[in-house]
Amino acid sequence: MPDHRTAAPDRPSVLQAFSGLSTDEMDILAQADRFAQKEFYPLSKRMDDEEWWPPEIFPKIGQTGYFGITVPEAYGGSNMGLFTSGLILQAFSRWNHALALSWVAHENLCLHNILRNANEAQKRKYLPGLMQGTLIGALGLTEPGAGSDALGSMRTTARRDGGDYLLNGTKIFITNGPVADVLLVYAKTDKDKGPQGISAFIVEKDFPGFKVAQKLTKMGFRGSQTAELVFDDCRVPAANLVGEENRGVRVVMSGLDLERAMITPLCLGIAERALALSLDYARTRKQFGQPISNFQMIQSKLADMYVWVESMRLFTYQTLRAAAVINEDEGGRGEIHKITAAGVMYAAETMNKVLNEAVQIHGGTGYIWESEINRLYRSIKLLEIGAGTTEVRKMIISQELLRS
C-alpha cells in the first residue's frame, strides 16, 4: 500500500489551497512583504508623527520594479496584471499603509489609467518616469461639494483656446496632490451634457495656472500626502487630452471599479497586521499573573479576528480576479460594478471590526496615539468613505441586483 503521508512534489500546501494562490503568487506576496518590511516600515512612524513625505522612496520603489506591474514589457513594465498588483498592495499595507495608499494612487489611479486610456504618444512620454518613480502620479476627480456625486456636480471646466485647453476649478482630497508631478484630471468640456460632457487631461505640475492650494492634515494615513488643487486658467496642451473630448466618463467609470477592487487588498493588509500585533500583545501582556492570551474572552476575540481576516482574504482575491479581466468599456455597470462595490464594502466594514477588537485587546496602549495599533485604527474611516462611501456602495449593489 502506498504511503500517502508523503506529498507529491507539486502538491499545494494547505495554505495555498485555502487561499487559492499559486506558488508564484505566494512568492510574489512574500517578496513584496520582505521589501516593505525593510524599506517601508522604518518610515511609518515619522510619516504619521509629522505628516512627512520621504522623497527618496518612490525612486527606490521604481528601481526595485514595483511600479508598472500591469504595464506590458514593450513599455518597460512587468506585464503581471491587476491581481499581482493587488498582492503587492496587500503586502505593502501590512508595513506602512500610508505609503501603500500613495503607491496605489500612483500605480493604479494614474499610471494604470494612462496605460488603459492614453494614446501612444502620451504613453511613451509619461509611462517611463512613472514606472521609474522619478515622476509621482495622482488622480484629480473629487471637488468641494461634489463627493459622492463627483460626475453630476463637477464644476471644473475645460475650454479650448487655440492649441490648448484652459482648465478652471478646484479639486480636493487628492492623494499625492502636494508631491505629484503628473495628474490625470477630469473637467467638463460641455456643461450642457452633464456627466456625458466630461473629458480627461494629463496635467503637469509646472503648467501655468496650476497650484497646490493647501496640504491637508488628516486623522489617518498620515504622511500619504493629500491636497486641495486649484486650476486658474491652467493651460494644458490639446495633445494632453486623454481619449476623445466629452468621453471622459468612460475613463472615470472603468477606473472607479478598478479603484474599488484595489482598496480591498489595502484593507486586508491592515487587518492582517492588526491580527499579528494582537497575537503578539496577547502572548506578552500579563494580568493577574498570566498572559492575557490565557483568558477565554481574549481567545474569543482572536478567533473572531482570524475568521474575519480570512473571509476578507477570499473576497479580496475573488474581487481582484474579476476586475483583472474587464475591458476598458466594461466598467461602471453590470456584474463588475456590483462585485467591486461589494468587495470594498465588505473589506472596509470587516476591517473596522478587526481593528475595533485589536484596540480592545491592547487596552490603554491601543488608545495612545504613538502606538502602532492606534495608527492602524485611525485608518478605518477613510476606507469606508473613499472611492464612494459605504452608503453609495450599497446603492450600487442593490441597483445592479434589481436590474438583473
C-alpha positions in Angstrom: 0.0 0.0 0.0 1.5 3.4 -1.0 2.4 5.8 1.8 0.0 8.7 1.4 1.7 10.7 4.1 4.4 11.8 1.6 3.1 14.6 -0.5 3.9 14.7 -4.2 6.4 17.5 -5.1 3.8 19.6 -6.9 1.1 19.2 -4.3 -0.1 22.6 -3.0 0.1 23.3 0.7 -3.0 23.7 2.9 -2.4 27.4 2.9 -2.1 27.6 -0.8 -5.2 25.5 -1.4 -7.2 27.6 1.1 -6.1 31.0 -0.2 -6.3 30.0 -3.9 -2.8 31.4 -4.6 -0.4 29.7 -6.9 3.2 29.1 -5.9 4.3 32.0 -8.0 1.7 34.3 -6.4 2.7 33.3 -2.9 6.3 34.0 -3.8 5.4 37.5 -5.1 3.4 38.2 -1.9 6.3 37.1 0.2 8.9 39.1 -1.7 6.8 42.3 -1.6 6.3 41.7 2.2 10.1 41.4 2.8 10.7 44.6 0.7 8.1 46.6 2.5 9.2 45.4 6.0 12.7 46.5 5.2 12.1 49.8 3.3 8.6 51.0 4.3 8.2 50.1 8.0 11.1 52.2 9.3 9.4 55.3 7.6 6.0 54.7 9.1 6.3 56.4 12.5 7.8 59.6 11.2 5.3 59.8 8.4 2.5 59.5 11.0 4.1 61.9 13.5 4.9 64.7 11.1 2.7 64.1 8.0 6.2 63.7 6.4 6.9 62.5 2.9 10.1 60.5 2.2 11.3 61.9 -1.1 13.7 59.1 -1.8 11.2 56.2 -1.6 9.4 56.4 -5.0 12.7 56.2 -7.0 13.7 53.3 -4.8 10.4 51.5 -5.5 10.9 52.2 -9.2 14.5 50.8 -9.1 13.2 47.6 -7.5 10.5 47.1 -10.1 7.4 47.7 -8.0 5.9 50.2 -10.4 4.4 49.4 -13.8 3.1 46.0 -12.6 0.3 45.9 -15.2 2.4 47.6 -18.0 3.4 45.5 -21.0 7.1 44.7 -21.4 7.1 46.7 -24.6 6.8 49.8 -22.4 9.3 48.5 -19.8 6.7 47.2 -17.4 6.3 43.8 -15.7 3.1 42.8 -17.6 1.9 40.8 -14.5 -1.7 42.0 -14.3 -4.0 43.6 -11.8 -4.2 40.6 -9.4 -0.4 40.7 -8.9 -0.7 44.5 -8.3 -3.3 43.7 -5.6 -1.0 41.2 -3.9 1.8 43.7 -3.8 -0.5 46.3 -2.3 -1.6 43.8 0.3 2.0 43.2 1.4 2.8 47.0 1.4 -0.2 47.7 3.5 0.9 45.5 6.3 4.0 47.6 7.0 3.1 51.1 6.0 -0.5 51.7 4.9 0.1 55.4 4.3 2.8 54.7 1.8 0.7 51.9 0.3 -2.1 54.3 -0.3 0.3 56.7 -2.1 1.7 53.7 -4.1 -1.8 52.6 -5.3 -2.9 56.2 -6.2 0.2 56.5 -8.3 0.2 52.9 -9.7 -3.5 52.3 -10.3 -5.3 55.7 -10.4 -2.7 57.5 -12.5 -0.3 55.1 -14.2 -2.7 52.3 -15.0 -5.4 54.7 -16.1 -3.0 56.3 -18.5 -2.0 52.9 -19.8 -5.6 51.9 -20.4 -6.8 55.1 -22.0 -4.0 57.3 -23.3 -2.7 57.3 -26.9 0.7 56.0 -27.9 2.5 59.4 -27.7 1.1 60.0 -24.2 2.2 56.6 -23.0 5.7 56.9 -24.4 6.0 60.4 -22.8 4.7 59.6 -19.3 4.9 55.9 -18.5 8.8 55.7 -18.2 9.0 58.4 -15.5 6.0 57.0 -13.6 7.5 53.5 -13.7 10.9 54.7 -12.6 9.4 56.6 -9.7 11.1 59.8 -10.9 7.6 61.2 -11.6 4.8 60.9 -9.0 1.3 60.5 -10.2 -2.2 61.5 -8.9 -5.8 61.5 -10.0 -7.9 64.7 -9.8 -11.6 63.9 -9.6 -13.3 64.9 -6.3 -14.3 68.5 -5.8 -15.6 70.6 -2.9 -19.3 70.0 -2.8 -19.1 67.1 -5.3 -18.0 63.9 -3.4 -20.5 61.1 -3.9 -21.9 63.0 -6.9 -18.5 63.5 -8.5 -19.7 63.5 -12.1 -23.1 65.2 -11.9 -21.8 68.0 -9.7 -18.4 68.6 -11.3 -17.7 72.3 -11.7 -14.1 72.2 -13.1 -14.3 73.2 -16.7 -12.0 73.0 -19.7 -12.4 75.4 -22.6 -10.5 75.1 -25.9 -8.2 78.0 -26.6 -6.2 77.5 -29.8 -3.8 74.7 -29.3 -4.5 74.4 -25.6 -7.4 73.9 -23.1 -7.9 76.3 -20.2 -8.9 74.5 -17.0 -10.7 76.3 -14.2 -11.9 74.8 -10.9 -10.8 73.1 -7.7 -10.1 69.5 -6.7 -10.0 68.4 -3.1 -8.8 65.3 -1.1 -6.3 64.5 -3.8 -3.9 61.7 -2.7 -0.3 62.6 -3.7 -1.5 66.1 -4.6 1.2 68.0 -2.9 4.0 66.0 -4.4 2.6 64.9 -7.8 4.4 65.7 -11.0 1.7 64.3 -13.3 -2.1 64.3 -12.7 -4.9 62.7 -14.6 -7.6 65.4 -14.2 -11.3 65.4 -15.1 -13.1 68.5 -16.3 -16.3 69.4 -18.1 -15.8 70.4 -21.7 -19.6 70.6 -22.4 -21.6 71.7 -19.3 -24.9 71.2 -21.1 -24.2 67.4 -21.4 -23.8 66.8 -17.7 -21.7 63.7 -16.9 -21.5 63.0 -20.7 -19.6 66.2 -21.2 -16.6 65.3 -19.1 -13.1 65.0 -20.6 -9.8 63.7 -19.1 -6.5 65.6 -19.3 -2.9 64.9 -18.3 -1.7 67.9 -16.3 1.9 68.5 -15.3 2.7 70.4 -12.1 4.6 73.1 -13.9 1.7 74.0 -16.3 0.8 77.7 -15.9 -2.3 78.2 -13.8 -1.9 75.1 -11.6 -1.1 75.3 -7.9 -1.5 73.3 -4.7 -3.8 75.5 -2.6 -3.2 73.7 0.6 -1.8 70.5 2.0 -4.5 68.7 4.2 -3.7 67.3 7.6 -5.5 64.0 8.2 -6.6 61.8 11.1 -5.3 58.6 9.5 -3.0 57.6 6.6 -0.8 60.5 7.7 2.3 61.0 5.5 0.4 60.0 2.4 0.2 63.5 1.0 -3.3 64.9 0.4 -4.2 68.3 -1.1 -6.6 70.8 -2.4 -5.7 71.8 -6.0 -6.6 74.9 -7.9 -6.7 75.4 -11.7 -6.8 79.1 -12.6 -6.8 79.3 -16.4 -4.4 76.4 -16.3 -3.1 76.0 -19.8 -3.0 72.3 -20.9 -1.8 71.4 -24.4 -4.6 69.8 -26.5 -2.2 66.9 -27.0 -2.8 66.1 -23.4 -6.4 65.3 -23.9 -6.9 61.7 -23.0 -9.2 60.0 -25.4 -11.9 62.0 -27.2 -13.5 65.2 -25.9 -16.6 64.6 -23.9 -15.8 60.9 -23.5 -14.1 61.1 -20.1 -17.0 59.4 -18.3 -15.9 56.1 -19.7 -12.4 56.6 -18.3 -13.9 57.6 -14.9 -16.3 54.7 -14.5 -13.9 51.9 -15.6 -11.3 53.5 -13.3 -13.6 53.6 -10.3 -14.4 49.9 -10.5 -10.6 49.2 -10.5 -10.0 51.6 -7.7 -12.6 49.8 -5.5 -11.1 46.5 -6.3 -7.7 47.8 -5.2 -9.0 49.1 -1.9 -9.8 45.6 -0.8 -6.2 44.4 -0.5 -5.3 47.6 1.3 -7.9 46.7 3.9 -6.7 43.1 4.0 -3.1 44.1 4.7 -4.0 46.4 7.5 -6.2 43.8 9.1 -3.5 41.1 8.8 -1.1 43.4 10.6 -3.6 44.2 13.3 -4.2 40.5 14.0 -0.4 39.8 14.1 0.1 42.7 16.6 -2.8 41.5 18.7 -1.5 37.9 18.9 2.0 39.2 20.0 0.4 41.5 22.6 -1.8 38.8 24.0 1.1 36.5 24.4 3.3 39.0 26.2 0.9 41.2 28.2 0.4 39.8 31.7 -2.5 40.4 34.0 -3.3 38.5 37.2 0.0 36.7 37.0 -0.5 35.2 33.5 -0.6 36.2 29.8 -3.9 37.6 28.7 -3.9 35.0 25.9 -4.9 32.5 28.6 -8.2 34.3 29.1 -11.2 32.9 27.1 -12.5 36.3 26.3 -9.2 37.3 24.6 -9.2 33.9 22.8 -12.7 34.5 21.6 -11.7 37.9 20.2 -8.6 36.4 18.4 -10.7 33.7 16.9 -13.2 36.2 15.6 -10.4 38.3 14.1 -8.9 35.3 12.4 -12.2 34.3 10.7 -12.8 37.9 9.7 -9.4 38.3 8.1 -9.6 35.0 6.2 -13.1 35.9 4.9 -11.6 39.2 3.8 -8.8 37.4 2.0 -11.1 35.2 0.0 -13.4 38.0 -1.0 -10.4 40.2 -1.9 -8.9 37.7 -4.2 -12.2 37.0 -5.9 -12.8 40.7 -6.5 -9.3 41.2 -7.8 -9.6 38.3 -10.2 -12.9 39.5 -11.5 -11.6 43.1 -12.0 -8.4 41.8 -13.7 -10.4 40.6 -16.8 -12.6 43.6 -17.5 -12.1 45.5 -20.7 -11.8 49.3 -20.9 -15.5 49.7 -21.9 -17.0 47.2 -19.3 -16.6 49.3 -16.2 -19.3 51.2 -14.4 -22.2 48.8 -14.9 -23.2 45.1 -14.6 -21.6 42.4 -12.6 -18.2 44.0 -12.1 -19.8 47.2 -10.8 -21.6 45.1 -8.2 -18.7 42.9 -7.3 -16.2 45.7 -6.8 -18.7 47.7 -4.7 -19.5 44.6 -2.6 -15.8 43.7 -2.2 -14.7 47.1 -0.9 -17.8 47.4 1.3 -17.2 44.1 2.9 -13.5 44.6 3.3 -13.8 48.0 4.8 -16.6 47.1 7.2 -14.8 43.9 8.3 -11.5 45.7 8.8 -13.4 48.0 11.1 -14.5 45.0 13.2 -10.9 43.6 13.3 -9.4 46.9 14.4 -12.0 47.5 17.0 -11.2 44.2 18.7 -7.5 44.8 18.2 -7.6 48.0 20.2 -9.8 46.3 22.8 -7.1 43.6 23.3 -4.4 46.3 23.5 -6.4 48.2 26.2 -4.9 51.5 27.2 -1.9 51.1 24.9 -4.3 51.0 21.9 -5.7 54.4 22.9 -2.2 56.0 22.8 -1.6 58.0 19.6 2.0 56.8 19.2 1.2 53.1 19.3 1.2 51.1 16.0 -2.3 49.7 16.7 -3.6 53.2 17.2 -2.1 54.2 13.8 -3.9 51.3 12.2 -7.2 52.1 14.0 -7.1 55.7 12.6 -7.1 54.3 9.1 -10.5 52.8 9.3 -12.8 55.6 8.3 -11.0 56.6 5.0 -11.6 53.2 3.6 -15.4 53.4 4.4 -15.5 56.8 2.7 -13.0 56.8 -0.2 -13.9 55.8 -3.8 -17.6 56.0 -2.8 -19.0 55.8 0.7 -20.4 52.6 2.2 -23.9 54.0 1.5 -23.0 54.6 -2.2 -21.6 51.0 -2.4 -24.9 49.7 -1.1 -26.8 51.7 -3.7 -24.7 50.3 -6.5 -25.1 46.7 -5.3 -28.9 47.0 -4.8 -29.4 48.7 -8.2 -27.4 46.1 -10.1 -29.3 43.3 -8.2 -32.7 44.8 -9.2 -31.6 45.2 -12.8 -30.8 41.5 -13.1 
